[in-house]
Amino acid sequence: MTDTADDAWHVAQGALLRHDLRPVVPEDQTTILQLLAERHDDLVHERTRVLNRLHATLRDLLPGSVPAGLSADKAAIAMKNIWPATC
């Protein structure tokens, strides 16, 4: 057996001997929607954080020429014009 299969087997064996475990029940629709909404919010916050960091980095590299409302496409265009000073 693989490590994952071994782990699953040991967990199953332990569960068979325990009688105080809660039964597994499917989540209701409200709980699922709450989880999806929280995940969406997390992704939006992470995207905003990454764009802000990218904007700050580009602003350091290209003072005064970073467009407002930065997007991945605008960042790619701006980065095409950046060359190391040693080249």
For each residue, the residues with C-beta under 8 A, 3 or more apart:
1: 5 6 9
2: 5 6
3: 6 7
4: 7 8
5: 1 2 8 9
6: 1 2 3 9 10
7: 3 4 10 11
8: 4 5 11 12
9: 1 5 6 12 13
10: 6 7 13 14
11: 7 8 14 15
12: 8 9 15 16
13: 9 10 16 17
14: 10 11 17 18
15: 11 12 18 21
16: 12 13
17: 13 14
18: 14 15 21
19:
20:
21: 15 18
22:
23:
24:
25:
26:
27: 31 32 35
28: 31 32
29: 32 33
30: 33 34
31: 27 28 34 35
32: 27 28 29 35 36
33: 29 30 36 37
34: 30 31 37 38
35: 27 31 32 38 39
36: 32 33 39 40
37: 33 34 40 41
38: 34 35 41 42
39: 35 36 42 43
40: 36 37 43 44
41: 37 38 44 45
42: 38 39 45 46
43: 39 40 46 47
44: 40 41 47 48
45: 41 42 48 49
46: 42 43 49 50
47: 43 44 50 51
48: 44 45 51 52
49: 45 46 52 53
50: 46 47 53 54
51: 47 48 54 55 70 71
52: 48 49 55 56
53: 49 50 56 57
54: 50 51 57 58 70 75
55: 51 52 58 59 66 70 75
56: 52 53 59 60
57: 53 54 60 61
58: 54 55 61 62 66 70 75 78 79
59: 55 56 62 63 66
60: 56 57 63
61: 57 58 82
62: 58 59 65 66 78 81 82
63: 59 60
64:
65: 62 78
66: 55 58 59 62 70 78
67: 70 74 78
68:
69: 74
70: 51 54 55 58 66 67 74 75
71: 51 74 75
72: 75 76
73: 76 77
74: 67 69 70 71 77 78
75: 54 55 58 70 71 72 78 79
76: 72 73 79 80
77: 73 74 80 81
78: 58 62 65 66 67 74 75 81 82
79: 58 75 76 82
80: 76 77
81: 62 77 78
82: 61 62 78 79
83: 87
84: 87
85:
86:
87: 83 84
